[in-house]
Each structure stands twice: as C-alpha cells, then as structure tokens.
Amino acid sequence: MRLPIAIGAILLASVSFNAPVMSVPPTHGVQTEIASSNLRQLRTNRRLWNQRKIDNYRYKLSNSCFCIPEFRGPLIIQVRNGRTTSITDANTGKPVNSESLRQYSTIPKLFNLIENAINRGKSELTVVYNPQLGYPTQINIGNLAADAGVFTTISNFEELHQGL
C-alpha cells in the first residue's frame, strides 16, 4: 500500500519541478508606495506655494523630449495676477505658440501636470521642488531614453512686483 503512495508522491514532485514558474513581480505595492509618496510631496509643496500667494512671476522653462523645437525651449513664461501674459523664446525673445504649452504656463498648472501623472499611475515620475517656495524645479515624466518622456526644468524663477 505504501509503494503506490510513494510512487504518486515522486511523480507529483517530478511534475512540479518541471512546471514553468510564473511569478508576478511585487511592483503593485511598490508603485502604490511611490504614488503615495509623490502625492504627499505634491500636496506639501503645493500648500507651501499657495501660502506665499505669489501671483506675479517669471521663470525659464526647458523641456527635454523628442518633440518640436518650439516646445523644448528654453522659454520665458511671465505670469501676472495668476494668468500667463507671455511665453517667449529665451534665445530670440519672439513670442511662442502658447496653446501647445498651456499645461506648463503657470506654477499651478505645473502642479496639475504632476498630479495628473500621479493619477495616471506613471511609475517613472520624479519631481524636485524648490525648498523655500514649493514650486517644481524639475519634473521627469516617463522614460526619455525610450522616446516616451518629458524632462522639464524650471529655472530663473523671479517674483515680479506689481509695477514691473
């Protein structure tokens, strides 16, 4: 009686050793953790920005991507009373088509861009924020090496006075 049980156990063991191993990487938990961390950072820095109540400012924006040159910049974006008043090419001073740059045209819109990337579950999202004012200084969404990402740099931020 023991012999058939032993043979059955051996056969079962040999089948399981030859079965293909299918594993699912534990990325879901890691991605959720990263998204949570990105969301916390976003909320903290958005709050810091909003507390400063800066409505008049200018900054330089550059995008590294496989996209049209006008979108890459560098661009100078000027905002008055919370609204974009001009987007110009930093090298020539000529106006640029602001329609294609709408989501980059104010600091609150940059925060929205980041929030949308988090909500879409973009696993390749890294953001660096200005520690004093909270605005993003670097936003990397997607994989630039795979022609599927945009690396945005915000620099030369300057608060403008009402009269300027």
Buried (B, 14 or more C-beta within 10 A) or exposed (E): EEEEEEEEEEEEEEEEEEEEEEEEEEEEEEEEEBBEEBBEBBEEBBEBBEEEEBBBBBBBBBBBBEEEEEBBBBBBBBBBEEEBBBBBBBEEEEEBEBEEBEEBBBBBBBBBBBBEBBEEEBEBBEBBBBEEBBBBBEBBBBEBEEEEBBBBBBEEBEEBEEEE
